[in-house]
Each structure stands twice: as C-alpha cells, then as structure tokens.
Amino acid sequence: TVFMPPQEAKQFQQDIQGSFDGIGAEIGLKKGILTVIAPLKDNPAEKAGIKAGDQIVKIDNTLTGDLNVDEAVRMIRGVKGTQVKLTIYREGFSQTKDFTITRDTIQVHNVTTEQKSDGVFVIKINTFSEDVASEFRQAVQKFLESGSKKIVLDLRNDPGGYLAVAVDIASWFEPSGNVVVREHNYDGSEDTYRSSGYRLLENVPTVVLVNEGSASASEILAGALRDDKGIKLIGNKTFGKGSVQEVENLDQGASLKITIAKWLTPKGTEINKIGLDPDIKVVVPPDQDPAKDPIMDKALEVLRGM
C-alpha cells in the first residue's frame, strides 16, 4: 500500500496519460534492487544506452538501497534540459558504470507497425496506456490493407499499463468468452476477464516477442495468447510484475494505491515475481550490435515455417 501526497498523485496521473519530463524509463524493485524494467523507445534513457534489467546503484550521488520506487522516480525526473547521472550495474559488467542522461519531454509512441518481406507484418506495442486499444485497432486495419499473412507481435520493453487494454487486444485473436486473465483476490476469491471476441486475427499465424522488459499488461497478453492459442513466445524471460493496484482518490489531491490481487494466466500460471519463460529462448549478448536483432530474426525464421 502506497500513500501518494498531491505531488506524487499528480505524477502518477501523468505516468498513465503518457506525457512528462524525465529520461523515459520504467523502473521497479526486483529482489529489492532498483531496476530498469524498460527504457521507452526513442527517449533519452534508451539513447544513452540504458537497457532493461539494468540495476540502478546510485542516482547522482545518492545510493538507492533505501529508496522506494516513487522516491527514485522523483529524483530521476526533472526539468527538460537538465541532467541526471545514474550509476548502473549490468550483468556482464566487471564494475558499475555511470550514465549521464539529459532529461527531455517524454513522448510515448504507443503502437508502431512495419511491413516485412514474406508477408510478415510487425505490430509493436510500447506501452498499454489508455488510448492503445484504439491505436491497435488502426494497426489491425493497416495489417488487413497490407495484404500480409502473418504477424509478429512485439512486446519487448513494454512495461505494461491498463488491464482492460490487454484484454481488448487479446480479443482480436480469441473467440468471445475465452479467459484472458484470472485475478486472484486478497480474500481468496477469483475474477476472470474474458475476450470480447473480435476474432479478425484468430487464424493469422502469429508469434510474440518478449524480453526482461516485458511486464504487467504485456505479460498478461503474452500469457493469454500462449495458453489459449498456443502462440509461441520468442526472446527472453519476462519481468514478472503481476500484482493489481487500485487507486483511491483522497481529499486535497492525494491518493492511496492499494495492492488488492495478483494476476494468473488462463491456465493458472502465476506472473508476479516469476515472469514467463519463452518457448524459444534467444540469447542476446550485452555488446550486441544495435543494428542487428537476433530475436526478430528468429521470429521471421519461425514464421517462415508456419
């Protein structure tokens, strides 16, 4: 349970609406360590070389061991044009490394598309903010108009967002009534969220790309498509954020964020603190040439056989 004074509550609303000044990275606690869940595409953190899974040891000169996530976010954010220094430890590093990042106004590009050869169409979802359901509808329209026959659904470095958006997107692939996610409540009861059954993509050969930056709603969508449709997940193990928060608005602009449940995939696989293992694991070395994308290459190879 987190109490958010008015300033923090305002910051939280900006987060879910998708526009603020900062470095453009979703962060969280993983095994008690402040960790980058995902750098947002085309924003300062990504451009500076920050990667999903990076552990933030210091913010400027402050050690992060005693900070909660909200305190860390307040320190990292700041006025456009100012700088913040993050001391990072990454698997494969022999020691920590400092990254100096210039803050900017963060623009979240929610859904992007790309037409590949061999009839493959890529739909990349970068976050599950409130307008992504309508943006995905437009992406489906582009797919249908393109004449493509197969889909790569790219959920890498997608830190999640609204549950309802994940359910809506699953509905393009699944019949009406299919369970998309199970919500296991604090009192032992369970709620199920089901497909609306749009079904236009139901018989389209599809693979889903995931990595350690895929969290929350992206894990829900990936888990549902695998459990219900047998769609293969390609890449690396997901982050493991499967808890449900409810926000209560209080007087004078403050809010209370309460964890009330945890998410399970349709077959009952728990997501929180565990994550989803891919069906096809692709090892990406820390010094991978950014111009190459072995996970996408593997996806195209798999789709060629479908």
Long-range contacts (C-beta under 8 A, 24 or more apart in sequence): 1-256, 1-257, 1-258, 1-259, 2-68, 2-70, 2-256, 2-257, 3-254, 3-255, 3-256, 4-70, 4-254, 4-255, 4-256, 4-257, 5-254, 6-252, 6-253, 6-254, 8-70, 8-74, 8-255, 9-249, 9-253, 9-254, 9-255, 10-253, 11-70, 11-73, 11-74, 11-77, 12-247, 12-255, 12-257, 16-129, 16-130, 16-161, 16-162, 17-129, 17-130, 18-106, 18-107, 18-108, 18-110, 18-127, 18-129, 19-105, 19-106, 19-107, 19-108, 20-77, 20-105, 20-106, 21-77, 21-78, 21-79, 21-80, 21-103, 21-104, 21-105, 21-106, 22-73, 22-76, 22-77, 22-78, 22-103, 22-104, 22-106, 23-48, 23-50, 23-76, 23-77, 23-84, 23-101, 23-103, 23-104, 23-106, 24-104, 24-106, 25-50, 25-76, 26-159, 26-213, 26-215, 27-56, 27-69, 27-72, 27-73, 27-76, 28-69, 28-215, 28-239, 28-241, 29-68, 29-69, 30-239, 30-240, 34-64, 34-67, 34-69, 34-72, 36-213, 37-159, 37-213, 37-215, 37-239, 37-241, 38-157, 38-158, 38-159, 38-213, 38-214, 38-215, 38-239, 39-157, 39-213, 40-106, 40-108, 40-126, 40-127, 40-157, 41-109, 41-126, 41-157, 42-107, 42-109, 43-104, 43-106, 43-107, 44-101, 44-102, 44-103, 44-104, 45-101, 48-99, 48-100, 48-101, 49-99, 50-86, 50-88, 50-99, 50-101, 51-90, 52-157, 52-211, 52-212, 52-213, 52-239, 53-90, 53-91, 53-212, 53-213, 54-88, 54-89, 54-90, 55-88, 55-89, 55-90, 56-86, 56-87, 56-88, 57-87, 57-88, 57-89, 57-96, 58-85, 58-86, 58-87, 59-84, 59-85, 59-86, 59-87, 60-84, 60-85, 77-103, 78-103, 79-103, 80-104, 80-105, 90-286, 91-286, 92-285, 92-286, 92-287, 93-286, 110-135, 111-135, 111-136, 111-138, 111-139, 113-139, 113-142, 113-143, 115-146, 115-148, 116-152, 116-300, 118-150, 118-300, 118-303, 118-304, 119-147, 119-148, 119-149, 119-150, 120-148, 120-149, 120-150, 120-151, 120-152, 120-300, 120-303, 121-146, 121-148, 121-150, 121-151, 121-152, 122-151, 122-152, 122-154, 122-296, 123-151, 123-152, 123-153, 123-154, 124-154, 124-156, 125-153, 125-154, 125-155, 125-158, 125-169, 125-218, 126-157, 126-158, 127-158, 127-159, 127-160, 127-161, 128-158, 128-160, 128-161, 128-162, 128-165, 128-166, 128-216, 128-217, 128-218, 129-161, 129-162, 129-165, 130-161, 130-162, 130-165, 132-161, 132-162, 132-165, 132-169, 133-164, 133-165, 133-168, 133-169, 136-168, 136-169, 136-172, 140-172, 140-200, 140-201, 143-201, 144-200, 149-204, 149-205, 150-204, 150-205, 150-206, 150-303, 150-306, 151-201, 151-204, 151-205, 151-206, 151-207, 152-206, 152-207, 152-209, 152-296, 152-299, 152-300, 152-303, 153-206, 153-207, 153-208, 153-209, 153-225, 154-208, 154-209, 154-296, 155-208, 155-209, 155-210, 155-214, 155-218, 155-221, 155-222, 156-209, 156-210, 156-211, 156-213, 156-214, 156-235, 156-295, 157-211, 157-213, 157-214, 158-213, 158-214, 158-215, 158-217, 158-218, 159-213, 159-215, 159-216, 159-218, 159-239, 160-215, 160-216, 160-217, 160-218, 160-219, 160-220, 160-241, 161-216, 161-217, 162-217, 163-193, 163-217, 163-220, 163-244, 163-263, 165-217, 166-217, 166-218, 166-220, 166-221, 166-224, 167-193, 167-194, 167-195, 167-196, 167-220, 168-196, 169-221, 170-195, 170-221, 170-224, 170-225, 170-228, 171-195, 171-196, 171-197, 171-198, 171-199, 172-198, 172-199, 172-200, 172-201, 172-202, 173-199, 173-201, 173-202, 173-204, 173-206, 173-225, 173-228, 173-229, 173-231, 174-199, 174-202, 174-224, 174-225, 174-228, 174-229, 175-199, 175-202, 178-224, 178-228, 178-266, 179-224, 179-228, 179-266, 180-220, 180-221, 180-224, 180-228, 180-266, 181-220, 181-223, 181-224, 181-263, 181-264, 181-265, 181-266, 182-263, 182-264, 182-265, 182-266, 182-268, 183-244, 183-261, 183-262, 183-263, 183-264, 184-261, 184-262, 184-263, 184-264, 185-260, 185-261, 186-260, 186-261, 191-261, 205-303, 205-306, 206-231, 207-231, 207-232, 207-233, 207-234, 207-299, 207-302, 207-303, 208-232, 208-233, 208-234, 209-233, 209-234, 209-235, 209-295, 209-296, 209-299, 210-234, 210-235, 210-236, 210-237, 210-238, 210-276, 210-278, 211-235, 211-236, 211-238, 211-284, 211-295, 212-236, 212-237, 212-238, 212-239, 212-275, 213-239, 214-238, 214-239, 214-276, 215-239, 215-240, 215-241, 216-241, 216-242, 219-263, 219-271, 219-275, 219-276, 220-263, 220-265, 220-271, 222-276, 223-265, 223-266, 223-269, 223-271, 223-276, 224-265, 224-266, 226-265, 226-276, 226-279, 227-265, 227-266, 227-267, 227-269, 228-266, 232-278, 232-279, 232-280, 232-302, 233-276, 233-277, 233-278, 233-279, 233-280, 234-278, 234-279, 234-280, 234-282, 234-295, 234-298, 234-299, 234-302, 235-278, 235-280, 235-281, 235-282, 235-295, 236-278, 236-281, 236-282, 236-283, 236-284, 236-295, 237-275, 237-276, 237-277, 237-278, 237-281, 238-271, 238-275, 238-276, 239-275, 240-271, 240-272, 240-273, 240-274, 240-275, 241-271, 241-272, 242-270, 242-271, 242-272, 242-273, 242-274, 243-272
